[in-house]
Amino acid sequence: GINSVLNAALCPDTYTRADISSLEEGDFQDLIVGSSHGKCGIDPEVLFEKTGRRSTNQCLGGEYPVDALYLVKEACRKHVPERVIYELDPGYFTTEPNEGPDFSILYREFPASKVKAEYFCAKMLDGDFRSTLFPWYLWRKNLFSIGESLKEKTTESYKTCDPSRYATEAQTYHANGFIERKEVPWEETEPEAPFLWNEDTFSEDAEKDFQ
């Protein structure tokens, strides 16, 4: 019981919760999955203008093929999409999932189901057990603001996944899952080298999940 309260209070509210809520509603023909490039680069409104087809953008930064696979499976559990659009970033086929705060972000938002159990076995078992059972520990520094956090999660905007909740100075979140990036001042830093395609580190598991 204490663990449930701490998870509810300390785990931050992210747009992933709104994404999964939209996925469960099933009001779409096309399902878009992929990485952050797809999240900020594929606008369902533009697709609708060009094709007349409704879509939901379920891309996510750090979304590996295994995550995309179970997003599609979760969608099919209630509403089989007519088409899946996969934004493919080759870097996700040559690296392993980073066990940071986002490692289990999709898993946490999935409703209880056979698909979630399969997802647990396919990915979560390979990670730190705390990410699944005690995810609040990642945000334990917010322990002293637990009352404020719980109060916020009783608001109407939280219950309805109001898109404005996820707006920041740098981006606007749309109800269809698209993130519109804004031009903001930034400091010049040394650019990071991108993950390039590398046959030596190619993941056969990622290929299997993709297929």
HELIX and SHEET records of a PDB file:
HELIX    1   1 ILE A    2  LEU A   10  1                                   9    
HELIX    2   2 TYR A   15  GLU A   25  1                                  11    
HELIX    3   3 SER A   36  GLY A   41  1                                   6    
HELIX    4   4 PRO A   44  THR A   51  1                                   8    
HELIX    5   5 PRO A   65  LYS A   78  1                                  14    
HELIX    6   6 PRO A   90  PHE A   93  5                                   4    
HELIX    7   7 ILE A  105  GLU A  109  1                                   5    
HELIX    8   8 LYS A  114  ALA A  122  1                                   9    
HELIX    9   9 MET A  124  ASP A  126  5                                   3    
HELIX   10  10 PHE A  129  LEU A  133  1                                   5    
HELIX   11  11 PRO A  135  SER A  145  5                                  11    
HELIX   12  12 ILE A  146  GLU A  152  1                                   7    
HELIX   13  13 GLU A  156  LYS A  159  1                                   4    
HELIX   14  14 PRO A  163  TYR A  166  5                                   4    
HELIX   15  15 GLU A  199  THR A  201  5                                   3    
HELIX   16  16 GLU A  204  PHE A  210  1                                   7    
SHEET    1   A 3 SER A  55  ASN A  57  0                                        
SHEET    2   A 3 ASP A  30  GLY A  34  1                                        
SHEET    3   A 3 ARG A  83  GLU A  87  1                                        
SHEET    1   B 2 GLN A 171  TYR A 173  0                                        
SHEET    2   B 2 ILE A 179  ARG A 181 -1                                        
END                                                                             
